[in-house]
Amino acid sequence: QVQLVESGGGLVQPGGSLKLSCAASGRISSGYVMGWFRQAPEKQRELVAHIFSGGSTNYADSVKGRFSISRDNAKNTVYLQMNNLKPEDTAVYYCNARQLFTANNWWGQGTQVTVSS
């Protein structure tokens, strides 16, 4: 069982930056993919970025060059650095942990990010 707790959301002006953190209660071993998803009002949840234990990453086209995902396996924590934020980045951001080769999948409670002047 894995519990995920996000932090770092808030209100920021367009062009600003925020860094989200996701702390996992259990040990996130090499068999897990960690990711960030987001869901805007009246839209489906979408993948923002994910990272494998070895450091390989993937990003949604809409955030490439602006967002950066990283993980600290020793601290069981994954981060999302968000730069040059745009109003369309406004959403609830969710942390996700997926155990490879199984159906095990866990979600955090979400943290609100609002980009507005």
HELIX and SHEET records of a PDB file:
HELIX    1   1 PRO A   87  ASP A   89  5                                   3    
SHEET    1   A 4 LEU A   4  SER A   7  0                                        
SHEET    2   A 4 LEU A  18  ALA A  24 -1                                        
SHEET    3   A 4 THR A  77  MET A  82 -1                                        
SHEET    4   A 4 PHE A  67  ASP A  72 -1                                        
SHEET    1   B 6 GLY A  10  VAL A  12  0                                        
SHEET    2   B 6 THR A 111  VAL A 115  1                                        
SHEET    3   B 6 ALA A  91  GLN A  99 -1                                        
SHEET    4   B 6 TYR A  32  GLN A  39 -1                                        
SHEET    5   B 6 GLU A  46  ILE A  51 -1                                        
SHEET    6   B 6 THR A  57  TYR A  59 -1                                        
SHEET    1   C 4 GLY A  10  VAL A  12  0                                        
SHEET    2   C 4 THR A 111  VAL A 115  1                                        
SHEET    3   C 4 ALA A  91  GLN A  99 -1                                        
SHEET    4   C 4 ASN A 105  TRP A 107 -1                                        
END                                                                             
